[in-house]
């Protein structure tokens, strides 16, 4: 392919990636693909070499927003970080009543049982109503009190914490003046953070300043520690990032720290014969190193690898000893976690099939699912009543496909997992695909869906399809590019949330072989291992 053809392809890719946003009526101007020379005009790209900048060009854009524009709201998922070139932006807490709903709770994913999304949500709300505390993961881009706002100006970043962690934004960002920003999509942001040491240091400083204290305070392991101690600790904590399959610790080496997972998943492996077995995994809020730190001079019992991208907090051993001296109750929590981990490792080594299943669950995203449709093929007669039941509940259009990956005797149907970290929500230009409440159903509002396909493209499990409505967009449609075009909508499972009954796929199965599972353990219980 000629150099001109390559450039043309990159330019078209840039337009495809930014087209939905570029049509926003609040935007006064939106750039075409920037060259490396143009990018070097902005301090955010300082110290990055031309070949790397060239690889970033499709995921970087320059936009000027009109005064009063809302760049994002609390509770929304965005995969873009912003760097202010000119103008002023206010970040504030505005939707105070909805904010807590948008932030997920910590949970021990590797040790939980089967539980429906609705039941978990109901129980959490009941607990809060009775005055019980629910520990939530902080994703604050700014350390604000209710009703407060913070003003940002040229040279400042915002949105990067939510974008990097994949969790809902915790503030609303609104322009105070006509404002020009460099917008950086997540793939470019990750590359920049990895390749530009100065930028990584700056972003880490922002996170340490704005969010780390709140995150430490809400981490289950450190719950109850006084603010003065946590303030001292936050200056000692190291922020660690992992690329897909990146190694955090190596089995047999000296254990010098305790890790807490900030985002993503971490796979734990142990030597077994001439290879390795997966003995467990960690998700947000869970810790690594309890066994090793409780036994002085301990060596790592496992190797820990990142599954996709992950972010960890590293607490040095010396700092941990101070924690245990000041807060003896934390040692008890460490022993509980260590005991559970030892049992998991022992079970995995005794049962290789269990280990293999854990690996499959990580590789195929089953650990993400809050409600996964599985069908026991040893009982299924292929009658398709599950499909007919789903279609009847959704005006004749079934929301899943009775095919997919097979794991032992189970078929994982192509039906939305209702992930705990739903990447499909990121970047929806209208907010049509959404999650309203705590661990709630991921659903599509077809009245505002413009059929752009963003959610379908982002779903890693191919569980969202674009449905042709048989209609065309009217002549007054915005954006104008849709006028006269065939109207499509994103179609996916919504757990029959508006029908007044449970999922029709499960209720309609005459053999009782369709199941909705909310944890890896519940999935394993259905397997003929």
Secondary structure by P-SEA (a helix, b strand, c coil): ccaaaaaaaaaaaaaaaccccccccccccccccccccccccccccccccaaaaaaaccccbbbbbccccccccccbbbcbbbbbcbbbbbbbbcccccccccbbbbccccccccccaaaaaaaaaaaaaacbbbbbbbbccccccccbbbbbccccccaaaaaaacccccbbbbbccccccccccaaaaaaaaaccaaaaaaaaaaaaaccaaaaaaaccccccccaaaaaaaaaabbbbbbccccccccccccccbbbbbcbbbbbbbbbccccccccccccccccccaaaaacccccccbbbbbcccbbbbbbcaaaaaaaaaacaaaaaaaaaaaaaaaaaaaaaaacaaaaaaaaaaaaaccccccbbbbbccccccccaaaaaaaaaaccccccccccccccccccccccccccccccccccccccccccccccccccccccccccccccccccccccbbbbbcccccccccccccccccbbbbbbbbccccccccccccccccccccbbbbccaaaaaaaccc
